Amino acid sequence: MLAVQLIFGRRYTVTKTYLQAVNEGLRQILTTIPESYILGEDVGTYGGGFGATKGLVADFPDRVLDTPISEAAITGVATGSALLGKRPILEIQFSDFLTVAIDQLVNEAAKIHFLSNGEQSVPMVIRAASGSGTGASSQHSQSFENWFAHVPGLIVVMPSNAYDAKGLLVAAVKNNNPVLIFEPKSLYKTAMPVPSELYEVPIGQAKVVQSGCDITIIALGRMVEVAKTVASQTDISIEIVDPITISPLDSETLVASAKKTGKVLILTEAAKRSGISGEILAQLVEAGFSGAIKRLGGHFMPVSAAKSVELAQVPTAKEVLATIGTMMEEV
């Protein structure tokens, strides 16, 4: 969908980076949803760890709140305010620090709807910069979406582009459950046409990024761009599917694509071991898919600060091309 803006009665396409799309979405949410507010470390004058909240505190001084450096406290405050009718949007600068907030998130926010027999809900959103690719080393580059996808009561999404980042953010704020948005920070500077108006990308719905007939690549987050690069470098007809929502998975779309092409390669930046790719594989098999399936994921080791090592720790286009070539040769 092309982004179009009316200027003096004329229509212009508008290209925005991932961060600009998030910033615009936050501004429009604060403008149209009075219960919403933003809290987190440096989200005010500084504009957020990566600039996603830049300029917002000037227009919403009472609803963009800087907090102490305590992810547990931030998450606890957000959970309590959500129970009182607010719709908080937390920024956790690096998803690695969700480990500090895991008790509040997993044992409180995710459980309250069940413990109250459905009488209470926790409509809060957590944005977290995730993954590697920026030279931030082992304690600021991890991919923890697998952990939280295992928790009943949490919705987990990972937008792979600017359009989805804004639309999912809006949908998440309107949702009555706690939603974790893992934003691959290596994609923050990528850009594409994004509508200037408010819109939603449905939670729980996968997307066929590119149609093909020889093999399906199911790619999450940053790996969508890798898959697109691979597709442009080969004559093999590749169908690319982006799950977008990790929990709950849109198994129907994934299974349909797998059965259409007969071969599946699953790509994740997160470590392959005990990861979401294994869950996707299991759901495909349980749905009756009997074709070839392979998985590529991050190496089971801490992320290196050395760029040359870091880039080789996740699936590369070269590695994906080689794997697809092997799969196409197999009967």
ABEGO torsion letter per residue (X at the ends): XBBBBBBGGBBBBBBBBAAAAAAAAAAAAAAABAABBBBEBGABAAGEAAGAABGAAAABAAABBBBBBBAAAAAAAAAAAAAAGBBBBBBBABAAAAAAAAAAAAAAAAAAAAAAGGABBBBBBBBBBBEBGAGAEAAAABBAAAAAAABBGBBBBBBABAAAAAAAAAAAAABABBBBBBBBAAAAABBBBBBABBBBBBBGBBBBABBBAABBBBBBEAAAAAAAAAAAABABBBBBBBAGBAOBBBAAAAAAAAAAAGBBBBBBABBABGBAAAAAAAAAAAAGBABBBBBBBBBBBBBBABAAAAAAABBBAAAAAAAAAAAAABX
